[in-house]
């Protein structure tokens, strides 16, 4: 597998507006993009720390996966995303090594990335995402 870097760390929050001041005023980071990913029922806000991004994830619907996550586990780290040159190849390699996939093929994500997730039951309890531009 050819992972180049951690693309982002996803953090589930009830309200981006509530949490953004911590990242901007306390940590000194700058939010450079807020967008809604309609098909995933989520609003995202991105901040950069070096090459890595922090992605705040706010549910836009009570039946979204982020809303369900917050209800079950509370706000906090939701997933870690790794940058790969080819998401499908990374998925195929992970599956060949016995990893349970959530996505069998890449789909569209925030910031125009192609994304796919592996199931946390196969990854030591960490929801893991592959991303590529």
N, C-alpha and C positions, 0 to 999 in steps of 0.2 A: 504494500500500500504506500502511496506517495503523498503523505500529508506534509504540507508546506508550513502550516502554522495554525494556531487557534484562531478561527475566524471571528467567533464571538461567544460570549457567555450570555444565555438567556435568563432573565430574572422575571418571574411572574409577580405582578403587582395589581392591586385593585384599582389604583388610579395613578397614571403617569404624572399628572399635575401635582399630586401629593408628594411623590418621591423625587421628581426632577430637581427640586431645590437642594436636596442632599448631595446629589452628584455634581451639580453646578456650583453651588455656593460653598459647600464644605470641602468637596474633593477638587474643585476647580476644573472640572471637565466641562466640555461644551456639547450640548445636544445639537447635532447637525442635520438630523432628519427625523421627522415624525410622519408616519403613514399608516393607513389602514389596509390590512390584507383581508378583504371581504370574505373570500372563500374559506379562510381559516378563523374567521370571527374574532379578529384580534387587531388591536392598534399597537404599533411599535414606535419606540423612540430609541435612537442610536447615539451613543457617545463613544469616543475613541480614547484608548489608553495605549500609546505606542501604535503597534500594528494591529492590536486586538480591539474588538468592539465590545461594548456592553449593550445588550438589547433589552430594554424594558418592554414587557408584554402585558398589555391590559386587555381583558376580555371585553368584547363588544356585544356579547350575548350570553345569557345564563347557561346555554347549552354548549358553549365553546369548550375546547379541551383545557384552555387556560383557566376558565371559571371553575371547571371540575377539579383541576389541580389545586387551585387556591382553597376550594371548599374542603378538599381531602387533607391537604398538607400545609395549607397556609401560604402566605407570600414567601418568596425566596428563590433560590437557584432552581431553574426549571430544566435547563439543558446546557450542554457544551457542544459547540459546532467546530468542526475541523475543515480547513480548506483543502480540497483535492482537485487535481486537474480534470478528473472525469468521475462524476458522481456514480454513473451506472457501473463503471469498472470497479469502483470502491464497494458498491453494494454487492456486486457479483462475487468479489473476493471475500467479503465478510460472510455472505451466505455459504460459500464453499467451505468456509472454516467453521460452519455450524452456528452462526449468529442468526437469531430471529430478527427479521426485518418488519418494520411497520410499513414502509414504502418499498414496493418491488421495483419502482421506477422513479426517476426524479420528477419533481413538480415545481411549480413556481413559488417563490417565497418573497419576503421583503427585499427591497433594494434590487429587484430584478435578478436575484440569485436563483440558481437551480438547486433544490434541496432534497434531502431524503433522510429519514430517521431509522435508527436501529432500536429495537425494543430493550428497555432497561433490564428486563429479566435475563438478557444475554450479555449485558455489559456492566455487571457489577452494581446494578441499581441506578446507573446514570443514563438518563435519556441522552442519546448521542446522535448528532446530526452531521451529515456530510454536506458541504456547500461548494459551489463553483460559480464563477461569473459566466 
